[in-house]
Amino acid sequence: MPGSDIAKTEGRKKKSTGPDKALFDRELASLTPALRWREWMNRVEAVIFASATPVDRATLARVVGQECNIDLIIDDIRDELRGRPFDLVAVAGGWHHRTKSAYAPAIRASGTTTQPMVGFNQQEAIVLIAIGYYQPVTRGELSTMFGKEVSRDTIAGLRQAKLITSGPRSPTPGAPYTYVTTPVFLSTFGFDTLRDLPDIEMLEDSGLLNRKRVADDTNMMETGPSEDDEDD
């Protein structure tokens, strides 16, 4: 009957429009511009505060309106945090709440349990630094840099900590895997991108890294050892 068909159609409409009404209100069109901006600020800060890892732009865009400028929101939040002991820090392509470094001594003195940091021995730390600067880099190239073999255990430990991962295969003979850093590496050390790494010249001046040794080794692989190299 026509009446029953109309009822079924209306029922389907209600089912399809019901969830739409329950959708999260991002636009907040009913609020004044000032109150809307304040609510967007609160939402963004709440999401970042609640997250254990840096929050990227796409995630924050889910809780604010289409006309909202995320960068301006972050700037306004940071302005309000200027006198506070914590800040919103750009790390690993997103933002994270971090305690300001000036309060690190007070936190240590309090004995408060904080989020655990990855612990390294000296060898792991130096290898991780080298991968950060030279990636993608093979284990063999790392061994050449340091003048001694970099063990598989060292690489495995850094992989287990999710600080490095496999990169593309090297074009050198045997096509070994290379290693690259991960977003966890950036987040752990408070870097937004790899461009934030300190000047590599300092590490070379300290003797920790040796780019010339790597270049010489690569040239030998391509052209073969010279008579002087064979005598050494």
BELMOPE-V492982 format. One record per residue. N is the residue number from 1. RES is the residue in one letter. PHI is phi in degrees with one decimal (999 if undefined). BURIAL is 1 if it has 24 or more other ideal C-beta (glycine too) atoms within 12 Angstrom, else 0. D_LAST is the distance of its C-alpha to the last C-alpha in Angstrom with 2 decimals. Layout:
((N/RES/PHI/BURIAL/D_LAST) (N/RES/PHI/BURIAL/D_LAST))
//
This chain:
((1/M/999/0/98.82) (2/P/-57.5/0/97.78) (3/G/-61.3/0/98.08) (4/S/-67.6/0/95.73) (5/D/-64.1/0/93.22) (6/I/-63.6/0/93.35) (7/A/-62.6/0/92.83) (8/K/-63.9/0/89.80) (9/T/-62.3/0/88.36) (10/E/-62.5/0/88.95) (11/G/-63.1/0/87.32) (12/R/-64.6/0/84.19) (13/K/-62.0/0/84.10) (14/K/-64.7/0/84.34) (15/K/-66.6/0/81.52) (16/S/-77.4/0/79.28) (17/T/-90.1/0/80.13) (18/G/-56.5/0/80.18) (19/P/-61.9/0/76.38) (20/D/-61.5/0/76.13) (21/K/-67.1/0/78.40) (22/A/-87.9/0/76.20) (23/L/-63.2/0/73.03) (24/F/-64.3/0/71.27) (25/D/-82.4/0/72.74) (26/R/-84.1/0/69.86) (27/E/-77.5/0/71.92) (28/L/54.0/1/74.49) (29/A/-64.0/0/76.86) (30/S/-76.5/0/79.76) (31/L/-92.3/0/78.19) (32/T/-69.4/0/78.34) (33/P/-53.4/0/75.15) (34/A/-66.3/0/74.50) (35/L/-68.9/0/75.01) (36/R/-62.8/0/72.97) (37/W/-62.7/1/69.98) (38/R/-62.3/0/70.32) (39/E/-67.2/1/70.39) (40/W/-63.4/1/67.31) (41/M/-59.2/1/65.51) (42/N/-61.8/0/66.62) (43/R/-64.2/1/65.51) (44/V/-61.1/1/62.04) (45/E/-65.4/1/61.51) (46/A/-64.2/0/62.90) (47/V/-64.0/1/60.58) (48/I/-66.2/1/57.49) (49/F/-63.1/0/58.69) (50/A/-78.9/0/59.31) (51/S/-85.7/0/55.97) (52/A/-80.8/0/53.09) (53/T/-128.6/1/50.63) (54/P/-56.3/1/50.54) (55/V/-103.8/1/53.39) (56/D/-86.3/1/52.77) (57/R/-62.1/0/55.16) (58/A/-62.3/0/56.51) (59/T/-67.1/0/57.56) (60/L/-65.8/1/59.37) (61/A/-65.0/0/61.11) (62/R/-74.1/0/62.94) (63/V/-114.6/1/65.01) (64/V/-128.5/1/65.98) (65/G/-73.5/1/67.94) (66/Q/-64.1/0/66.64) (67/E/-86.9/0/67.39) (68/C/-78.6/1/65.46) (69/N/-94.1/0/62.44) (70/I/-60.4/1/59.87) (71/D/-63.2/0/57.96) (72/L/-68.8/0/61.19) (73/I/-59.9/1/62.13) (74/I/-60.6/1/58.83) (75/D/-59.5/0/59.31) (76/D/-66.8/0/62.83) (77/I/-64.3/1/61.77) (78/R/-64.6/1/59.02) (79/D/-60.7/0/61.59) (80/E/-72.4/0/63.78) (81/L/-94.4/1/60.93) (82/R/-56.9/0/60.03) (83/G/-94.8/0/61.80) (84/R/-97.7/0/60.70) (85/P/-82.2/0/57.77) (86/F/-136.8/1/56.20) (87/D/-148.5/1/55.33) (88/L/-94.4/1/54.57) (89/V/-112.1/1/50.86) (90/A/-80.1/1/49.26) (91/V/-139.3/1/46.49) (92/A/52.0/1/44.91) (93/G/77.9/1/47.27) (94/G/-147.3/1/50.38) (95/W/-129.8/1/52.12) (96/H/-145.7/1/52.26) (97/H/-74.3/1/54.23) (98/R/-134.5/1/51.97) (99/T/-69.9/1/53.01) (100/K/-66.7/0/52.21) (101/S/-59.7/0/49.36) (102/A/-62.3/0/51.77) (103/Y/-101.7/0/53.53) (104/A/-60.5/0/50.55) (105/P/-60.0/0/51.36) (106/A/-66.5/0/54.95) (107/I/-65.5/0/53.98) (108/R/-64.3/0/51.65) (109/A/-64.8/0/54.39) (110/S/-73.3/0/56.93) (111/G/75.0/0/55.03) (112/T/-65.9/0/55.94) (113/T/-74.1/0/54.12) (114/T/-114.0/0/52.24) (115/Q/-59.6/0/50.36) (116/P/-65.4/0/47.27) (117/M/-96.6/0/43.94) (118/V/-68.6/0/40.81) (119/G/-95.7/0/38.92) (120/F/-126.9/0/35.13) (121/N/-88.3/0/32.68) (122/Q/-61.3/0/29.97) (123/Q/-61.7/0/27.34) (124/E/-62.4/1/29.88) (125/A/-63.4/1/30.96) (126/I/-68.5/1/27.56) (127/V/-63.3/1/26.81) (128/L/-62.8/1/30.29) (129/I/-60.5/1/29.76) (130/A/-62.9/1/26.63) (131/I/-62.8/1/28.62) (132/G/-57.7/1/31.47) (133/Y/-83.3/1/29.54) (134/Y/-104.4/1/27.29) (135/Q/-57.3/1/29.64) (136/P/-75.9/1/29.65) (137/V/-140.0/1/26.21) (138/T/-89.5/1/24.77) (139/R/-64.0/1/23.60) (140/G/-63.6/1/20.16) (141/E/-66.8/1/20.06) (142/L/-63.4/1/21.33) (143/S/-61.1/1/18.63) (144/T/-64.6/1/15.99) (145/M/-58.3/1/18.12) (146/F/-92.8/1/18.17) (147/G/72.3/0/14.69) (148/K/-157.0/0/16.59) (149/E/-67.1/0/18.99) (150/V/-90.1/1/22.39) (151/S/-71.1/0/24.86) (152/R/-64.0/0/27.66) (153/D/-64.2/0/30.08) (154/T/-63.5/1/29.20) (155/I/-62.9/1/29.82) (156/A/-62.5/0/32.96) (157/G/-64.7/0/34.31) (158/L/-70.2/1/34.09) (159/R/-68.0/1/35.70) (160/Q/-62.8/0/38.41) (161/A/-77.9/1/39.21) (162/K/63.3/0/39.62) (163/L/-90.6/1/37.28) (164/I/-132.8/1/34.98) (165/T/-149.4/0/35.65) (166/S/-70.8/0/34.11) (167/G/-105.7/0/33.61) (168/P/-68.0/0/33.24) (169/R/-68.5/0/30.77) (170/S/-75.5/1/27.53) (171/P/-76.2/0/27.28) (172/T/-74.5/0/23.72) (173/P/-51.9/0/23.44) (174/G/89.0/0/25.56) (175/A/45.9/0/27.54) (176/P/-69.2/0/26.90) (177/Y/-69.6/1/29.40) (178/T/-99.2/1/28.85) (179/Y/-126.0/1/30.48) (180/V/-134.7/1/32.92) (181/T/-81.4/1/35.17) (182/T/-118.9/1/38.90) (183/P/-59.0/1/42.14) (184/V/-63.6/1/42.08) (185/F/-59.5/1/38.92) (186/L/-61.3/1/40.82) (187/S/-65.1/1/43.92) (188/T/-60.7/1/42.22) (189/F/-102.4/1/40.67) (190/G/73.8/1/43.63) (191/F/-96.7/1/42.04) (192/D/-80.1/0/44.23) (193/T/-137.5/0/41.41) (194/L/-67.0/1/37.63) (195/R/-66.5/0/38.37) (196/D/-83.4/0/39.48) (197/L/-61.0/1/36.01) (198/P/-62.1/0/35.07) (199/D/-60.0/0/32.90) (200/I/-68.2/0/29.26) (201/E/-58.0/0/28.23) (202/M/-63.7/0/29.38) (203/L/-70.2/0/27.03) (204/E/-70.0/0/24.02) (205/D/-63.2/0/25.18) (206/S/-78.7/0/25.39) (207/G/85.7/0/21.75) (208/L/-74.0/1/23.00) (209/L/-124.5/1/21.79) (210/N/-139.7/1/18.94) (211/R/-67.9/0/19.97) (212/K/-63.1/0/17.19) (213/R/-62.5/0/14.60) (214/V/-65.7/1/17.01) (215/A/-62.6/0/17.56) (216/D/-62.1/0/13.96) (217/D/-65.6/1/13.76) (218/T/-65.3/0/17.14) (219/N/-63.6/0/16.32) (220/M/-63.6/0/13.53) (221/M/-65.8/0/16.27) (222/E/-85.5/0/18.74) (223/T/-112.0/0/17.10) (224/G/88.8/0/14.31) (225/P/-70.5/0/10.55) (226/S/-81.1/0/10.16) (227/E/-61.9/0/8.96) (228/D/-65.0/0/6.54) (229/D/-66.5/0/5.31) (230/E/-70.0/0/5.53) (231/D/-77.7/0/3.83) (232/D/-70.1/0/0.00))
//
